[in-house]
């Protein structure tokens, strides 16, 4: 899967990437990002799920949230997140279409207070991927296909050694992508070492 740590500094200039932007993604630049700490080893992929309003799919509200253009008056639920400034590097819609909001070399605001593989502040050295979905809901074959390809492409440039859900890096605070996400399927499709994946609850 991943190569040596030197891959973390390799220019992403092959036919799938333009700098830190994936050529297959719809680019939607977010202002919600910052620099990674010097020497950050980008070795973690964090999976999330999101839909706005919750359980409603196919709209543009997630993109609006990540780009600070969401109309807070458009739905009653939006009042509960009013003023929130967040982002992820990628968003995979139900139809498998890939959107990108932040250059992967930059620090997106997706993890919050977190700890995984003995390190805190997972935003510093992770890549955040949001799946359009709801905690407990299942995800589509098109989403898994896009996710597998994206993870494969990322691992060609970064020393990815771990992939986990938001629920694993912020247990008790977050529950996404939730029980509807098929981790065994992802592990089978990626064919990465078993040690890269989160252990089952209680495992």
N, C-alpha and C positions, 0 to 999 in steps of 0.2 A: 504494500500500500504506500505508505509514506517513505521518502528517502531520508537522507541524513539531515542534520540540523542546518547544513549549508543551504538547503532548499528554501529556508525562510527568507533568504536575502536574494534569491534568484529572480531576475526580472521576469515578470509575467507578460511575455511578448510573443507567445505562440499564437496559433490561429484561433484559439478559443478565448484569448484574453487581450485586452488593450490596457496595458498598465494593470491596475487593480480592478478593472471592470470586465465582467464576463460578456463576451460578444453576443451570446444567445439571450441575454436578459434585456428586458425593457428598462431603460435607465430612468429613475425617478429620484433625482438628487435630494437628499435630506440635509438640512442644516445641523442636525443633531448628531454630531460626531466630534472627535478630537484626536490628538496624536496618541499613539501607543507609547508606553514607557520605553526608554532606551533599552535595547537588548531583549525586548519581549520575544518570547518563543511562542509562536502561534501554532499551538499543537492541539487545540480543543475546538470541536464543533458543537454548538449548543442548539438543540431543536426546541422550538416553541410552537404553540398554536394560538391563532387569533382570528376573530371575526367581529365585525362591527356593523350594526349592533350584534351582540352575541347570538350566534346561530343563524345569522342572515349572511348569505354568500353571494358573491358576484359583483358587488358594488365597488365604489372607489374610496370608501371611508378609511380603510387601512392606509392606503397611500396618502390620503389627506392627513391622517394622524401623524404619520412619519415625516411629512413635509410641513407640519405646523399650519395646515390650511383647513383643518376640519371645522365645519360649521357647528358650533356647540349647541345651537338651537334646533338643529335638524332632527334630533331624536331625543326623547327624555333620558335615555341611558347616557348620552354624551355629557350630561351635567355631572355625572359621577366621576368623569375623568377630565373634566374641564381644566385646561392649562397644562396637561401632561405633555412632556417633551421626551419622546423616546424614538428609537429607531432600531432597525436590524440591518444586517448587510443584505439579506435576501428575503424574498417573500414568494412562496409557491402557491398559486391559485388552485382552485379545485380542478380546473381543466389542465393543470400542469404548466401553465404559462409562468415563466420566471421573471420576477421584477427584482431590480437591485437598487438600493438606496444609498449605500456607503461603500466607498473603495475598500477592498479587503485589507489594505495596508493600514487603514485608519481604525480607530476605536469607536465602534458603534455603541449605542446606549440600550442594550437589550437585557442584560443579566441582572443588574441591580446588585444588592448585597448578596454575595455568593461565595462559595468555597467548593473546590473540587480538586482532586489529586494532590492534596496538601497545599494548595495555593488559594488565596483569597482574591477578591476583585476580578472575577472571570472575564469582565469586559476587556481587561488589559491584554489578554493573550488568547482570545477566542474569536470565532466567526459565528455570528448569530443567523440562524435560518428560521423564519416563521412559515408555518404551514397554515393555509386558510382552513380553519376548523374550530371545533369546540371541544373542551375537555370532556372526555368520555365518548365523543363521537368518533367514527372511523374516518379514514382518509382514503382518497381515490387511487386507483392504479396509476393514473397519470401523474399524481403527485409523487408517488414512490419512484416512478421512472425518472422524473426530473431530479428528485433528491439524490438518487444513486449516481446519476451522471454528474451532478454538481459536486458531490462529495469526492468522486473520482478525480474530477478536474482540480479541485482544491488540493488533494493529496499529492498531486504531481508537482506542486510548488511550495507546499508547506509541510513540515514534519508532523503531520496529524497523527497523534497517538491515542486520542480519546474522542468519543462522541457520546453526548449525554443529553438528557432532556432538562428543561428548566427545573422540573421537579427534582432532579438529582443534584443540581448545584445550589438550589435554594429550598431544601426540604422543609415542609411545614408552612412555607410562605407561598410557594407556587406549586401548581399541580399539572402543568401542561408539559408535553402534549397530551398526557393522560393515558388511561387504560385502553383507549381505542387505537393507540399507535402500535403497530406491529413490529416490535423490535426484532424478533427472530427472522422475519421476512427481510428486514433491512440488512441484518447480519449475513444472511444467506446471499443476498444480491451483491453486497460489497465484497464478500469473501475476505474480509480483514480478520486479523487475529481476534479471538474471543476476548482477549484482555482489553481491547479498545472500547468495548461496550459496557454500559452500566449493568451492575448485577441486579437481578430481580429483587423486589422488596423482600427484606428478610434474608437475602442471600449473602 
